[in-house]
Amino acid sequence: MGSLRRKTFTKPLPDGAELFTRKGETFAKWKDAAGKTRTAPVTTAGDGSPQVLFTCRKWLAKYRDGAGLVVEVSTGCADKAMAEQFLAELEHGAERV
């Protein structure tokens, strides 16, 4: 049985970002290059500097292939239902091997 997940990644705190707290969690609020207001959670890096935490739009599928190795591949799907179908096809192909 495989699993789906979304990767997270961090970027430095943008210039002019305001930090605020909501329900005990720290967020940053800033305007991007297009003038759109963006909000994202804030985490601390290893050196103690604040960084913005983002989540990828595409889902990753993790499954065991025909050789018995655990493989993690991008589904290329932003919709979870479509990613589940893609994972099912991958697992079905691995079973046929």
N, C-alpha and C positions, 0 to 999 in steps of 0.2 A: 504494500500500500504506500503510495507516494504522498507527498505533501506540497502545499503551496505556501509561499511567503513573499513578502515584499522587502527588498533591501533598504537599508537606511544609510545615509551619508551625511557628512557635515561640511559646512563652508564657514569661512570667517564671518564675523558679524558685519553686516553692510554699514557703510558710512551713513550717519544720520538716523540709525535705528534707535527706537525708544524701547526700553525694557519695562515690562509690567508683569504683575502676578495675577493669575486667575486660578482659583481653586487650589492654591498652594503650589502651582507650577509656573515657572518663569517663561515668558514669551517675548519675542521681539516683533516690533511693528515698524515697517519702513515702506517707502515708495520705490518701486523698481524703475527701470529705464523708460518703460512705457507710461509711467505715471500711475500705475495700478498699486493700490495699497496691499501689501503682503504681510501675513502674520505666520510665524512658525515658532515651535518650541526651542528653547535655548538649553544647551548642555555645556559642560566645561571640558576643555581639552586637557591633555596630560600636563601642559605647562600652566594650567590654571586660567587660561584665557577663555572668554565665552565664545561659543560657536553656535550657529543655527543648524538645527537638525531637520533634514528633509527625508521624505519617503519616495522611492522610485514609483513611477506610474505603472510599470510593467510587472507582472507576476513572474516569480521563479518557480520552476517545478523541480522537485527533488525525488528521485525514484531509483530503483535498483534495475540495472540493465540486464541483458541476457547472459552476460559473463559473471553476474553477481556483484558488480561494482556499483557503488552509490554515485550517481551522476546528478549534477545540478545544472539545468539549462534554462535559458529565458524562454518564456512562452510567447513573448511578443504581444501579449494580450493585456489590455488595461481593465477589461471586464473579468470578474472572478469566475462567472459561469462559463465563459469561453475558455479561460485558463484551465478549469476543471476538465472540460472536454478534451483539450489538448493533452493534458496529463493522462487521461484515460487512454488516448490513442498511443501515447508513448509506452505506457505500461502494457497495452495489448501487443504492441510490436515486440516488446522485450519478452513477453511470454511465448511468442511464436518462435523465437530463436532457439 
